Amino acid sequence: MPRNGQINNLSIRIVYIHLFSNFLSIHNIYTMDQETFDRFLGTVARNTRSIEELLKLFLSFLHRKSDFFIVDPNPRRKMGFAEGQAEEIVCKSMLTRYK
């Protein structure tokens, strides 16, 4: 039983799945209130042991709940990405934070 102010891991996972399911359905992250995500992601980050664990958690979510890891060479694909496209998205996203 969590003490006052503490959230157990199951609660965090339920909120995480709910929030990111909604997050993936929104077409443009830049139109959203960043403070909302900062509070939520801060809670998730505090409950992981390292940045590596936090990234693994997020990528695991994408693997289970999205088409991010599906590779489909068909240019008319209805889901997934071309070979290397998902990696390119991650790298491009990282690089935009360093500029």
Sequence and secondary structure as in RCSB ss.txt:
>XXXX:A:sequence
MPRNGQINNLSIRIVYIHLFSNFLSIHNIYTMDQETFDRFLGTVARNTRSIEELLKLFLSFLHRKSDFFIVDPNP
RRKMGFAEGQAEEIVCKSMLTRYK
>XXXX:A:secstr
   TT   HHHHHHHHHHHHHHHHHSS GGGS HHHHHHHHHHHHHTSSSHHHHHHHHHHHHHHHSSTT B   T
T SSSB TTHHHHHHHHHHHHHH 
